[in-house]
Amino acid sequence: MTEQRKNHIQAGEESYRRWRKKTMATPEVQAVYEEEAAKKALWLQLVEAREAAGLTQVEMARRIGVSQAQIARIEKSGYDAYTLKTLRRYIVALGNNFELEVRVKSKQPSLRPLAVRS
């Protein structure tokens, strides 16, 4: 890689860092970012847990009593229509050694996390 290209890449990275810092300083943007990150984290955790249990979407669907398409929807990046009932059923279907812990960020006094164990 040429020196000119390295400098160009470094300048672009620095420009991005400045833009991100400025953008993330806005409370509204920060809130949206955190919400989207949480959605992605949940989706990814569900997929990783199912795979760690050695289950396919079809096998998971059979255990829960829904279609494979419904499992795919639950595991879809950006999906945010989870119900607690659905999440409980999903965790129970994973088998032993899996649990669901719900934490709610709030400015009010904190409540103890809700844990569902399979």
C-alpha positions in Angstrom: 0.0 0.0 0.0 1.4 3.4 -0.9 2.0 6.1 1.6 -0.5 8.3 -0.1 -3.2 5.6 0.2 -2.3 5.1 3.9 -2.7 8.8 4.6 -6.0 8.9 2.7 -7.3 5.9 4.8 -6.1 7.5 8.1 -7.8 10.8 7.2 -11.0 9.0 6.4 -10.9 7.1 9.7 -10.3 10.3 11.6 -13.1 12.1 9.8 -15.5 9.2 10.7 -14.4 9.2 14.4 -15.1 13.0 14.6 -18.5 12.6 12.9 -19.5 9.7 15.1 -18.5 11.5 18.3 -20.5 14.6 17.3 -23.5 12.5 16.2 -23.5 10.3 19.3 -23.4 13.3 21.6 -27.0 14.0 20.6 -29.2 12.2 23.2 -31.9 11.3 20.7 -29.4 9.7 18.4 -27.8 7.9 21.3 -31.2 6.5 22.4 -32.0 5.2 18.9 -28.5 3.7 18.6 -28.9 1.9 22.0 -32.3 0.5 21.0 -31.1 -0.8 17.7 -28.0 -2.3 19.3 -30.2 -4.1 21.9 -32.4 -5.5 19.2 -29.4 -6.8 17.3 -27.9 -8.2 20.5 -31.1 -10.2 21.3 -31.4 -11.6 17.8 -27.8 -12.7 17.8 -28.1 -14.2 21.3 -31.1 -16.2 20.2 -29.4 -17.6 17.1 -26.2 -18.4 19.0 -28.1 -20.1 21.8 -30.1 -22.3 19.3 -26.9 -23.2 17.5 -25.1 -23.9 20.8 -28.0 -26.3 21.7 -27.4 -28.0 18.4 -30.8 -27.3 17.0 -31.9 -26.2 13.6 -34.8 -23.8 13.0 -37.0 -26.7 12.0 -36.1 -28.6 15.2 -36.7 -25.5 17.3 -40.1 -24.9 15.6 -41.1 -28.5 16.3 -40.2 -28.1 20.0 -42.2 -24.8 20.3 -45.1 -25.9 18.1 -44.8 -23.3 15.5 -43.6 -23.1 11.9 -39.9 -22.8 10.8 -40.9 -19.5 9.3 -42.0 -18.2 12.7 -38.6 -19.2 14.2 -36.9 -17.4 11.3 -38.9 -14.3 12.0 -38.1 -14.4 15.7 -34.4 -14.7 14.9 -34.5 -12.0 12.2 -32.2 -9.1 12.7 -34.2 -6.0 13.7 -37.3 -8.0 14.7 -38.8 -6.3 17.8 -42.2 -7.8 18.3 -41.1 -10.3 20.9 -43.5 -11.2 23.7 -42.3 -12.5 27.0 -44.4 -15.6 26.4 -42.6 -16.3 23.1 -39.2 -15.7 24.6 -40.0 -18.0 27.5 -41.1 -20.8 25.2 -38.0 -20.3 23.1 -35.7 -20.6 26.1 -37.5 -23.6 27.5 -37.2 -25.3 24.0 -33.4 -24.8 24.1 -33.2 -27.3 26.9 -31.2 -27.2 30.1 -28.4 -24.7 30.8 -30.1 -21.8 29.1 -31.7 -18.8 30.8 -33.3 -15.5 29.8 -32.5 -12.5 31.9 -34.4 -9.3 31.3 -32.9 -6.0 32.4 -34.7 -2.7 32.0 -32.7 0.5 32.0 -34.6 3.2 33.9 -34.0 6.3 35.9 -36.4 4.8 38.5 -35.2 2.6 41.3 -34.0 -0.7 39.8 -36.0 -3.9 40.0 -34.4 -7.3 40.3 -33.9 -9.0 36.9 -36.4 -11.5 35.8 -34.8 -14.9 35.1 -36.4 -17.7 33.3 -34.6 -21.0 33.4 -35.2 -24.0 31.2 
